[in-house]
Amino acid sequence: MKTSEMIERVKEFLGFRKLSYQRTFNLEDRDNVVVLEDIARFARAHETTASENERASCIMEGRREVWLRIQHHLQLSDDQLWKLYHKGE
């Protein structure tokens, strides 16, 4: 398989996965909004994850990473998502 074909397959996969996230977290559904708000609080989406306790910081950063992944799939365009994951971030 050519590299260009492989890249297209990966892009298709990312697009499909993005649609799955969007269907799962449909922002027109009030229950979904409540769940996302809860995850945002739990993951410290809008505040620092830094703590004097290194273990606690690592745990909170892991939670935040999950929040960011959900948000990437809900808010980024297909091209932005590709660039993000193509770089391995």
N, C-alpha and C positions, 0 to 999 in steps of 0.2 A: 504494500500500500504506500502510495506517495505521501510525503509530508503534508502537502496541501490538502489531500483528502482526509488525512488524520486530523488536521486542524479543523476542518469543516465538521467532522464528526464530533469533535470535542465541543465546538461552538453550538452545534445542534443539541448536544446533551445539556450544556449549560442553559440554553434557552428553554428546554423542556423542564429542567429542574426549577428555573425561575418561575415558570407558569405554575408548577406544583406548589411552590411557596405562596404565590399570589392567590391561588385557589384556597389553600389552607388558611391563610391569614387575610381573607377578604375583608377589607376595611369598611365595607358597607354593612357588615354584620356586627351588631353591637357586642355580641359575645366575644368575637375575635378582638375587637378593640380593647375590651376589658382584660382579656388574656395578655395582649401585648403590653398594656399599661402595667400589669402585674410583673411581667417578665422584665420590663424596663426598670422597675423599682428594685427587684431582686438582683438584677445584673449590674446595678449602679450605672445605668446607661448614661446618665447625665451628671455624674459626679466622679470624683477621683476614686481609684481603687487602691491608692497608696495607703499603707498602714505601717506602724512601727513593727508589727508582727509580719515577718516575711512570708510565712505560710499563709496567713490570712490574705495578704496581698495577692499571692499566686492564685488562691481559690477565687477571689473576687475578680481577678483579671480573666480567669477561665470562664466565669459566668458572663462577663462583658463580651468576650470573644463570641459566644453563642449569640448574644443580642446583635452584635455587629453582622454576623453571618446572615441572620434573618433580615436585617435592614438592607444589606447589600442586595439580596434577592428581591426585596420589595421595592427598592427605590432606584437602583442603578439601571441604566439602559443595558441592552445586550452587549454593546461594544465596551461599555465601562466595566461590566462584569468580566468579560473576556480579558481585558487588560489587567484587571486586578488578579485574576487567577492564573493568567499566563505568566505573570511575574512571580507567582508563588507566594503572594502575600496572604 
